[in-house]
Amino acid sequence: MTSSAHHQPILNKPFVLDLFAGPGGLDVAAQGLDLPSLGIEWDKSACLTRYAAGLDTLHADVSAARRDSFESLPPEINVLAGGPPCQTYSVAGHGAGRQALDRVAEYIERLMAGEPDQKIDEDLKTLTDPRTALVLEPLRYAIQATRSPNRGHRPYDVIVLEQVPAVAPLWRHYAKVLEKTGLPDGTKYKVVVDTLATETYGVPQTRSRAVLIARREGLGEPSLPRPTHRSYEAKEWNRKNGTSQPDQAADQVHQPALYDGATASTRDKNLRPWRSMRDALAKPVGSHQGRLKPFLIRSNYGSSGIPGRRGVRTDQQPAATVTGRISRFVVFEHLDENIVYEGPRFSMNEAGMLQSFPPDYPWSGTAQAQQVGNAVPPLFGAHLLSAALGLPEPDPEALRKPWQPATEEQRAKLRSDGCGSADACTDRCPRPKDQVPPPSSVRPRKSKKASAK
């Protein structure tokens, strides 16, 4: 079910709590919709980015904040949103989460039955990778809201979650218990779940996300955001350009495909063409000088199941999924129609723009490429929040204007609120050594003997 052209806001004063907030994807989306938000994020560098961007932030572990400081959260929060860490579920991770899906579904049932947190916490310690259990936190926050004296035991009105496609079965299980079982206090929701493609919402990259949108009973049926752009279909692109592979191979880089214009199937005639890397990066804006020369991108990932086969896309295609390895992608610029040479790699500003962050977003701290790759694309997030809250379709141009960073005074105030000090982390902030999970014991390892073969 997708949203119709008619829009009716369902809440008078939405206030978003963004769990696992990262550098600010959903919060930037909320700000573009004139919605207040508060993000909870444990990573110091991501918090530094958020402070620099002027975003309200609590530097904390999401689980610890629920256990220890839930009552200090603003009681007017009525929208719960977030994207739990995806590494253990995604193809880029080790896969401990994918193997634990059935066990996590059992924990969902136990939470909804009102089983004590202490018992569940003890059992969760047996999971191979502790990040796997974080996918339960949105549900645990929803339950905690109904137990909070500071909130008057008032449940959240709206829940918006997104994750990698591998988590879709868990979102469907969320939907089942939220609709049929209800929270332990009896609160039930109407829920919609699906897997969406970000390029169909104007994001200049192909990225699939499992989405859950829930509204508390009495607030109407939820709906998915209506696509605004055509989907990118590799086979159709290749047919138009005379190639036979899902994307060009690295050994074909000297023969780039240069088809002018996006392809369109008959069912997509009323939608705008998907946005290409050229659409996002060609024009100068803010400090971005523009990538005026046609270019090719060679992925750092293998394709078609072959690690050494690195896919290549032209600037006239959407980017492949932007990950923490975006800084390793090789950019080839055209000397002429048939010859290319290695050019400058993507800056963090450009990588952020491919994620639909505004130009000049103030990426800060370390591991900035990882911050970019882990973030929710703000334009996609704006579509999710708009659909969930019954708001009009977001204006993409609002996210294409240079971002105005916080002043030093504003940044100091935000960090004082989020960390307890204007210029440093304090004892209340999470310690990095407590957050880094051990290597997954289920990751297959090749023996030297096997490698020799």
C-alpha positions in Angstrom: 0.0 0.0 0.0 1.4 3.4 -1.0 0.2 6.9 0.0 -2.3 8.7 -2.2 -2.2 12.3 -3.3 -4.4 13.4 -0.4 -2.5 14.3 2.8 -3.9 14.7 6.2 -1.4 15.2 9.1 -2.2 12.8 11.9 -0.3 14.6 14.7 -0.4 18.2 15.8 3.2 18.4 17.0 5.3 15.5 15.8 8.6 15.0 17.8 11.0 12.4 16.5 13.3 10.2 18.6 15.9 8.8 16.3 17.6 5.6 17.7 21.0 4.7 16.3 21.0 8.1 14.8 24.4 8.0 13.1 25.6 11.3 11.5 22.0 12.5 11.1 20.2 11.0 8.1 16.8 10.9 9.7 17.3 14.1 11.7 18.3 16.0 8.5 15.1 14.6 7.0 13.1 15.7 10.0 14.6 19.2 9.9 13.7 19.5 6.2 10.1 18.8 7.3 10.3 21.3 10.1 10.0 18.6 12.8 12.0 18.6 16.0 14.1 15.5 16.7 16.6 14.1 19.2 19.1 11.5 18.1 20.8 8.9 20.3 24.2 7.7 19.0 27.1 6.0 20.7 29.9 6.7 18.1 31.9 9.7 19.1 32.8 10.7 15.6 29.2 10.5 14.4 28.2 12.7 17.4 30.9 15.2 16.4 29.3 15.4 13.0 25.9 15.8 14.5 27.1 18.6 16.8 28.8 20.4 13.9 25.5 20.1 11.9 23.5 21.6 14.7 21.5 18.4 15.6 20.2 17.7 19.1 22.1 14.6 20.2 22.5 12.3 23.2 25.9 10.6 23.1 24.9 7.3 24.6 24.4 3.6 24.1 20.8 3.1 23.0 20.4 0.1 25.3 21.9 1.9 28.3 19.8 5.0 27.7 16.7 2.9 27.8 17.7 1.2 31.0 19.2 4.2 32.8 18.0 7.5 31.5 14.7 6.9 29.7 12.9 9.2 32.1 15.1 12.1 31.2 14.0 12.0 27.5 11.5 14.7 26.4 8.0 13.4 27.3 6.5 15.1 24.2 8.3 12.6 21.9 5.6 10.8 19.9 7.4 9.4 16.9 9.9 6.6 17.3 12.3 6.1 14.4 15.6 4.4 13.7 17.8 2.0 11.8 19.6 -0.5 14.0 23.2 -1.3 13.0 23.1 -3.5 9.9 26.5 -5.1 9.9 25.4 -8.4 11.3 22.5 -8.6 8.8 23.9 -7.2 5.6 25.9 -8.8 2.9 28.7 -6.6 4.0 28.7 -8.1 7.5 29.7 -11.5 8.8 26.1 -12.8 9.0 25.7 -13.6 12.6 22.4 -11.7 12.6 21.1 -13.5 9.6 21.7 -16.8 11.3 20.0 -15.6 14.5 16.8 -14.3 12.9 14.6 -17.1 14.4 16.1 -16.6 17.8 15.5 -12.9 17.7 11.8 -13.5 16.6 11.5 -15.6 19.8 12.7 -12.6 21.9 10.1 -10.4 20.2 7.4 -12.8 21.5 8.9 -12.8 25.0 9.0 -9.0 25.1 5.4 -8.6 24.0 4.4 -11.1 26.7 5.9 -8.8 29.3 8.8 -11.0 30.4 11.2 -9.2 32.7 14.0 -7.3 31.0 16.6 -8.8 33.3 15.9 -12.3 32.1 15.9 -11.3 28.5 19.1 -9.4 28.9 20.8 -12.4 30.3 19.7 -14.6 27.5 20.7 -12.0 24.8 24.3 -12.3 26.1 24.5 -15.8 24.5 24.2 -14.3 21.0 27.4 -14.5 18.9 27.5 -10.8 18.0 25.9 -8.4 20.6 24.9 -6.0 17.8 22.3 -8.6 16.6 20.2 -7.9 19.7 20.0 -4.2 18.9 17.3 -4.8 16.3 15.0 -5.4 19.4 15.7 -1.9 20.8 12.9 -0.1 19.0 10.4 -2.6 20.4 11.9 -2.2 23.8 11.6 1.6 23.6 8.0 1.3 22.5 7.3 -0.9 25.6 9.2 1.3 27.9 7.2 4.4 26.8 4.1 2.7 28.2 5.8 2.2 31.5 7.2 5.7 31.8 5.8 7.9 34.6 7.4 11.0 32.9 5.3 10.3 29.8 2.2 9.5 31.7 2.5 5.9 30.3 1.6 7.3 26.9 2.7 5.1 24.0 4.4 6.4 20.9 1.9 7.3 18.2 4.1 6.4 15.2 7.0 4.1 14.6 9.3 4.3 11.5 12.1 1.7 11.1 14.5 0.9 8.2 17.1 -1.7 7.8 18.8 -3.9 5.2 16.5 -6.3 3.3 17.6 -9.3 5.4 15.7 -7.8 8.3 12.4 -7.8 6.5 11.3 -11.1 8.1 11.8 -9.5 11.6 9.9 -6.4 10.6 7.0 -8.6 9.5 7.2 -10.3 12.9 7.1 -6.9 14.5 4.0 -6.1 12.4 2.3 -9.3 13.5 2.8 -8.8 17.2 2.1 -5.0 17.1 -1.2 -5.6 15.3 -2.4 -8.8 16.9 -0.8 -9.2 20.3 -0.1 -5.6 21.1 2.3 -4.1 23.6 2.1 -5.5 27.2 -0.2 -2.6 28.2 -2.6 -3.5 25.3 -1.7 -0.8 22.8 -2.0 -2.0 19.2 -0.8 -0.6 15.9 -1.7 -0.7 12.3 1.5 -1.6 10.4 2.8 -1.8 6.8 6.1 -3.5 5.8 7.9 -3.6 2.5 11.3 -3.4 0.8 11.9 -0.2 -1.0 14.5 1.1 -3.5 15.9 4.4 -2.6 16.4 5.5 -6.2 12.7 5.5 -6.7 12.6 8.4 -4.2 15.2 10.6 -5.9 18.3 9.3 -4.1 21.1 9.0 -6.7 22.1 5.5 -5.8 20.6 2.0 -5.8 20.0 0.9 -2.2 17.3 -1.5 -1.0 15.9 -1.1 2.5 13.3 -3.0 4.5 10.9 -0.5 5.9 8.3 -0.6 8.7 5.7 2.1 9.3 3.3 1.8 12.2 0.5 4.0 13.5 -1.2 3.6 16.8 -4.8 2.3 16.4 -7.2 5.2 15.9 -4.7 7.2 13.8 -5.6 5.7 10.5 -4.1 3.1 8.2 -0.4 3.6 7.5 0.9 3.6 4.0 4.2 3.5 2.2 5.5 6.6 0.5 4.5 6.8 -3.2 7.5 6.4 -5.5 8.5 9.7 -7.3 11.2 8.3 -9.7 11.6 5.3 -11.9 13.5 2.3 -10.7 16.9 1.5 -12.1 16.8 -1.7 -14.0 20.3 -2.9 -14.9 19.1 -5.3 -17.7 17.2 -2.5 -19.4 20.2 -0.2 -19.1 22.5 -2.8 -20.5 20.1 -3.6 -23.4 20.1 0.1 -24.3 23.9 0.3 -24.1 24.8 -3.0 -25.8 26.3 -4.7 -22.7 25.4 -8.1 -21.3 26.6 -8.0 -17.7 24.7 -6.6 -14.7 27.1 -3.7 -14.7 30.2 -3.3 -16.8 33.3 -5.2 -15.7 36.5 -3.6 -14.7 38.2 -4.9 -17.8 35.7 -3.0 -20.0 36.6 0.3 -18.5 38.2 1.5 -21.7 34.8 1.1 -23.5 32.3 3.0 -21.4 28.6 3.0 -22.0 27.4 6.5 -22.7 23.7 6.3 -23.2 22.0 9.7 -22.9 19.0 9.6 -20.7 17.5 7.2 -18.2 15.5 4.2 -19.4 11.8 3.9 -18.6 9.4 1.0 -18.6 5.8 1.4 -19.7 4.5 1.2 -16.1 6.8 4.1 -15.1 5.8 6.7 -17.6 4.3 9.0 -15.0 7.4 9.0 -12.8 10.5 11.1 -13.1 13.7 9.5 -14.4 16.0 8.2 -11.6 18.8 10.6 -10.7 22.3 9.8 -11.8 25.6 10.5 -10.3 26.0 13.3 -12.9 22.7 14.8 -11.7 24.0 14.9 -8.2 27.6 16.0 -8.7 28.0 17.8 -12.0 26.9 21.3 -11.0 29.0 23.5 -8.6 27.2 24.1 -5.3 28.6 25.5 -2.1 32.2 24.4 -1.8 31.6 21.6 -4.2 33.3 22.7 -7.5 31.3 20.2 -9.6 32.4 17.2 -11.6 32.2 18.5 -15.1 34.0 15.7 -16.9 32.2 12.4 -17.6 33.4 9.7 -15.3 33.2 6.0 -14.5 33.2 4.4 -11.0 34.9 1.0 -10.3 33.4 -0.5 -7.2 35.5 -1.9 -4.4 33.1 -4.9 -4.3 33.0 -7.9 -6.5 29.9 -8.6 -8.6 28.0 -11.7 -9.8 29.5 -13.6 -6.9 33.0 -13.2 -8.2 35.2 -11.1 -5.7 37.7 -10.1 -8.4 35.0 -8.8 -10.8 34.6 -5.2 -9.9 31.4 -3.6 -11.3 31.7 -0.3 -13.2 29.0 2.3 -13.6 29.1 5.5 -15.6 28.2 8.9 -14.3 24.9 8.6 -16.2 23.8 5.8 -13.8 22.9 5.9 -10.1 25.7 5.1 -7.8 25.9 1.6 -6.5 25.0 1.3 -2.8 27.2 3.8 -0.9 29.0 1.9 1.9 31.9 2.6 4.3 34.2 1.7 1.4 33.0 4.6 -0.8 36.4 6.3 -0.4 38.0 3.3 -2.1 35.9 3.5 -5.2 38.2 4.4 -8.2 37.0 7.2 -10.3 38.0 7.3 -14.0 37.6 10.5 -16.0 37.3 10.7 -19.8 40.2 11.9 -21.9 38.0 11.3 -24.9 35.1 9.0 -25.8 37.2 5.9 -25.7 40.1 6.6 -23.3 39.8 7.2 -19.5 42.4 7.9 -16.8 42.2 7.7 -13.0 40.9 10.9 -11.5 40.3 12.2 -8.0 38.3 9.9 -5.8 35.1 11.0 -4.2 35.4 13.5 -1.4 33.3 13.0 1.7 31.2 15.9 0.6 30.5 14.1 -2.7 29.9 10.8 -1.0 27.4 12.5 1.2 25.6 14.1 -1.8 25.3 10.6 -3.3 23.5 9.7 -0.1 21.3 12.8 -0.6 22.9 14.7 2.2 23.0 18.5 1.5 26.3 19.9 0.1 28.8 21.0 2.7 27.4 18.8 5.4 30.0 19.0 8.1 31.5 15.5 8.3 33.7 15.4 11.4 35.8 13.0 13.4 37.3 9.8 12.1 35.9 7.0 9.9 33.9 9.6 7.9 33.4 7.2 5.0 31.9 4.7 7.4 29.6 7.4 8.8 28.4 8.2 5.2 27.9 4.6 4.3 25.9 3.7 7.5 23.6 6.7 7.3 20.0 6.7 6.3 19.7 8.7 3.0 18.0 11.9 4.2 15.7 12.3 1.2 14.5 8.7 1.6 14.0 9.3 5.3 12.0 12.4 4.5 9.7 10.3 2.3 9.3 7.8 5.1 8.5 10.4 7.8 6.1 12.2 5.4 4.1 9.0 4.6 4.1 8.0 8.3 2.8 11.3 9.5 0.4 12.1 6.6 2.5 15.1 5.4 2.9 16.3 1.8 5.6 14.8 -0.4 9.0 16.3 0.7 10.7 18.9 -1.5 14.0 17.4 -2.7 15.4 20.9 -3.5 15.5 21.6 0.3 18.2 19.0 0.6 20.2 20.3 -2.3 21.1 23.6 -0.8 24.4 24.0 1.1 24.0 23.0 4.8 24.5 25.8 7.3 26.7 24.4 10.1 26.3 25.2 13.8 28.3 28.1 15.2 31.0 27.4 17.7 28.7 28.6 20.5 25.9 26.4 19.2 28.2 23.4 18.8 29.5 23.8 22.4 25.9 24.0 23.7 24.9 20.8 21.8 27.9 18.9 23.1 27.4 20.1 26.6 23.8 18.7 26.4 24.9 15.5 24.6 28.1 14.7 26.4 28.0 16.7 29.6 30.9 19.0 28.6 31.2 21.6 25.9 34.6 20.4 24.6 35.0 16.7 25.6 33.3 13.5 26.3 32.6 12.6 30.0 32.2 9.5 32.1 28.5 9.4 31.0 29.5 8.8 27.4 30.0 5.3 26.1 33.6 4.0 26.0 34.7 2.8 22.5 36.2 -0.4 24.0 32.8 -1.4 25.4 31.1 -0.9 22.0 33.4 -2.9 19.6 31.9 -6.4 19.3 34.2 -9.4 19.2 34.9 -11.0 15.8 32.0 -13.2 14.8 32.8 -16.8 15.6 30.5 -17.9 12.8 32.5 -16.2 10.1 34.0 -18.8 7.8 37.7 -18.8 7.9 39.9 -20.3 5.3 42.7 -22.5 6.5 46.2 -22.2 5.0 45.7 -25.6 3.5 42.5 -24.6 1.8 44.0 -21.4 0.6 46.8 -23.3 -1.0 44.3 -25.2 -3.0 
